[in-house]
């Protein structure tokens, strides 16, 4: 009995030491309600994710990728699966990637997803692992991943079993693929991706090598043939899928794939490993050989779980309900998907806006920067919890400037997609610097920022309307839906950051100039409505102004993805100045409160995401922030597929939740002050990275009588009463204990 | 004045020594009336031909490749040009190749052939050179070739000039291409070909490297995007050509291409050279570097003309009209297009029915074997005039057996296309052997023939209905249009050849067996009609037999591409036996004469192509052959685009003309006897290859009073009276003079 007992003890220790954090992750959160996350298996910031692809091929699905604007390879509302894609975007609002699709089937080979797809049975997902049952075939499909490889284990019934690799189907709207069957256990090839947000001009190939743990008894390629005209009378394959048995030259085309067929015993498993690279097939093979566990699925799955657990363990929460822990750790999980690595194991990666190959040394090259979203809270959070990764992201951004001449805005696989507006790399880099993380090429970073802040519009890739901005102090409305106010608001916050950076670097003149520019928002202030209002080139405000226009992502004159209400407080760098404009604190508070009271707040998008914390700027009104934040958490975040209020935006909505549940929030990037509210949990311990911060941990203790209490009675910092509702990043990273005492 | 005079003399000498033969070639002959030859520029048996592609993209064309069964990249009846294709088939009845299309344009780049095509102005073609004017753009386009490269010289007007490389458009019905812009002067890529005769299963890639003599000022790729559904609302390129400026990764897809743009002065020429390979891009580059004259168009054109002149000079004709010389030398030119080389300059070629790469040593590897056509007269002619090439063709065929296990039937680029029927490699190889050309792997050749003549049907790639053939002595009709009689007739002639081969190799039992089999045709003889008649499995003849069914390529029970009349005499190995069956010489002559008198003869296809010579088998009736042959020449062959009666069938109809105009014809392949008729010319001198034949030349002198005389009065051989209307190949290749004395 003794031996069994010690195993039991070990498992207990094991589960608390290793499994406890990953157990709180529910990868299905966000996979409905346009959260656009998915339950695919991946490693933290992995290049590869192996994701069930269920948004095509059948009317029984609730959503089809071709029937509307659609941006995710997976929906919890759908049931018809057509395979597992190996490169995917998570939490974005536009379609791309979702390619290199593997699918197990049985019986005669069919290449048409409409024919070969299957209803999914019960699904299970944990960090680094996903599993479902294909009801049509009685196949169990399990997937896991390393950073640059995917692994799939299919348990087949007895008979003729097939593994399809479909390079035609994809979430991306780009087309074109190439494949070569290397032998009866290996395929190599490439797939075009790009046209993110239906924009052309950001195309790039992704390369792969797929290997099977067993030789196929039969194999071949397929291609969908075009419809012929008169000649259809003689061709057997006009408009049909044509199969090329044993074809071993390169197959190029639009809708192509391969099949590998095996004679399986009952419950026989076949394992496929897929290495991926954005550089070359050779590198995909190198990645596969370096990272794969040689078809050891269990080892890969265990290592993935361990990696995730380690990453998630940087924050330990105690107290709170199970659901609260689940939405918290799932949010943390969602912050670790993008930006993801793009460099191969040998360090090679494709240079920004180029087809050259570069090599990264000593650090990772990151990709998928949704900066208009993430500059607001995501990067501040990364700087606090994962400073090493955040610094690599900043270095990646500066290298992008070196390679292409411009900092990124919405970067995808070393291509600029030009999505959304502004100059958001500036606040990201300056914010990181202001949080004490300065180990990057500061001079080049300043040069890059200065360039986009001063280059004339016709040559300015980031600020095309800078000429008006500089001459008028604002961007005038010139076309009905030109998003002019949104553009300018982004420039103000960027210029404010640039000013802070200049100041720190001793560039006093630049400091003054950019600080002044950052105040230009005031010219948009319209006394009549008390809001920022679109302005014409002649200095007059736009007539027929409706501050509610633009709800639910409808177009709105002057504003991008939002109403005038949702942009009215979008000057986080000068809340006090805005408050004055609005007629002083009382008027400011009333207006802000009315946003919440009148249902004008949008939790699903970024421009107003800091609003609930702005009450903290007026002494005595902080309770409103505490209330608003707690209300929003309780209303919009859930332990269920619809548990994220909208597109997660590469972790931005998740970062908001993480901060908000911990009780502090970075209102203005570039300003390391956090606004404080009451935490959801009883205790939160953040492990600080000793390579970057002098403290070893930042503890938050929340003293309360009831789980639903949220109003703060008293705050203490390191056992002394703390009088402010803000605390600085550079204070907490020295280590210490922040205590909240809540009202009963 | 002396110097000018000597130049004049030189030009005279030059023109008689070099230019005389090529001057008589009219490459437009056969480019209408379904001759399916084309005026493209190529070298003798070159891998590359640069051919105007004018069968797509406009309703103003008389024929469109997509509107009917269509098998040629060019028609003299069309005027709308969409480029120049670099690999092409000549004189075939099915579509394939016609890809790697270059097109010069001016102004804005357009990728759609419907938009960028141009009306052609005056055209000029000589062996190895073609030229036309593109009226839409005022561009002069000239093309020439080496064996494995094409060269194009475009003379542009002043302005923005483009060279398009279209990999979407093609005559082949296969799809899929890949390209990469290497730099501003070079493109590499590949294009899928195959589906010859609308049959799937014979796919192979062709690779290329294209180089410009000047850097482009702008370049990019294009791809036709699929039509989107709901998403078309957001995409600017749904269903359209999408342009990828500066794209330098591999572009894969169905309808793709590149544009290279140059700022040209008035009359500036841009030259493009394209190297081709069926092995790899590397080999295409190697071929380009080894063969090209580094953008020296004039040198390439001159060398091409010289090569052609040398090849054509093997036969010198004197007398006759200019038109007669033109149809003669053009026919000889048309025999030198296919089979063409497929090996690269380094000897590498793709193995038969495989994707392995082999290397040929000391000889060329040939491809494009339309053997059901060419075994009848083409290969005997090649054995006589070009024995070195004919031996390499035989060696290529035997190597195909070694690589794939079967001799070829209709081989295209190392793939068997399974077009037409029978076992036609046997008569080709045996015929070559019987003409004294034995320097090939005779043992393996016999092994290969024996295999197809004895392997059971289910495993027999060449004779699928061999089981019935062996058990019944004939192939019974089992489906309405199963071509059963045609199949069997091919097996008889093959078995007769195999018998002769066995006899010579001392395999007496095999000789007897196969000779007996070759007599099986007699069981098809129907006394009622005096014709070969389809027979059922139970031994009864097909009821409702209409011997005229099958005219003009209509389907016919038992017969493939012909009527019972056109197959009635298709036992060239046993004309005497057939004559007996038909009731003796008189009855035989009457029946044969009735074919011509009643317009039942088809000059446009092969089964009856030897008929006009069969009168020679009955003493005293030879005048009928003389008359019939001369009538057919005069009726069907012309110095104009419609100057070939039907598909040239890779030189078969041309070989018929060459023999017929020279006055002799190989009635039965495998039997080196030629039937004699009167020549068209006054004198014909065939240079015999001293490496293979003991004679240095075979002269034919035709003594006649009037140009229209054709009836033979007397024949002399080496100054002695010759009593036969047949002469043996092995007699004339010892050298000598054959004299015809015609009746006035």
Boltz contact constraints between the chains, C-beta under 6 A:
constraints:
  - contact:
      token1: [A, 66]
      token2: [B, 229]
      max_distance: 6.0
  - contact:
      token1: [A, 67]
      token2: [B, 230]
      max_distance: 6.0
  - contact:
      token1: [A, 68]
      token2: [B, 230]
      max_distance: 6.0
  - contact:
      token1: [A, 176]
      token2: [B, 252]
      max_distance: 6.0
  - contact:
      token1: [A, 176]
      token2: [B, 253]
      max_distance: 6.0
  - contact:
      token1: [A, 177]
      token2: [B, 252]
      max_distance: 6.0
  - contact:
      token1: [A, 178]
      token2: [B, 178]
      max_distance: 6.0
  - contact:
      token1: [A, 178]
      token2: [B, 252]
      max_distance: 6.0
  - contact:
      token1: [A, 198]
      token2: [B, 234]
      max_distance: 6.0
  - contact:
      token1: [A, 198]
      token2: [B, 235]
      max_distance: 6.0
  - contact:
      token1: [A, 200]
      token2: [B, 237]
      max_distance: 6.0
  - contact:
      token1: [A, 200]
      token2: [B, 242]
      max_distance: 6.0
  - contact:
      token1: [A, 205]
      token2: [B, 249]
      max_distance: 6.0
  - contact:
      token1: [A, 229]
      token2: [B, 66]
      max_distance: 6.0
  - contact:
      token1: [A, 230]
      token2: [B, 67]
      max_distance: 6.0
  - contact:
      token1: [A, 230]
      token2: [B, 68]
      max_distance: 6.0
  - contact:
      token1: [A, 234]
      token2: [B, 198]
      max_distance: 6.0
  - contact:
      token1: [A, 235]
      token2: [B, 198]
      max_distance: 6.0
  - contact:
      token1: [A, 237]
      token2: [B, 200]
      max_distance: 6.0
  - contact:
      token1: [A, 242]
      token2: [B, 200]
      max_distance: 6.0
  - contact:
      token1: [A, 248]
      token2: [B, 355]
      max_distance: 6.0
  - contact:
      token1: [A, 249]
      token2: [B, 205]
      max_distance: 6.0
  - contact:
      token1: [A, 249]
      token2: [B, 355]
      max_distance: 6.0
  - contact:
      token1: [A, 252]
      token2: [B, 176]
      max_distance: 6.0
  - contact:
      token1: [A, 252]
      token2: [B, 177]
      max_distance: 6.0
  - contact:
      token1: [A, 252]
      token2: [B, 178]
      max_distance: 6.0
  - contact:
      token1: [A, 252]
      token2: [B, 252]
      max_distance: 6.0
  - contact:
      token1: [A, 253]
      token2: [B, 176]
      max_distance: 6.0
  - contact:
      token1: [A, 253]
      token2: [B, 254]
      max_distance: 6.0
  - contact:
      token1: [A, 254]
      token2: [B, 253]
      max_distance: 6.0
  - contact:
      token1: [A, 254]
      token2: [B, 254]
      max_distance: 6.0
  - contact:
      token1: [A, 355]
      token2: [B, 248]
      max_distance: 6.0
  - contact:
      token1: [A, 355]
      token2: [B, 249]
      max_distance: 6.0
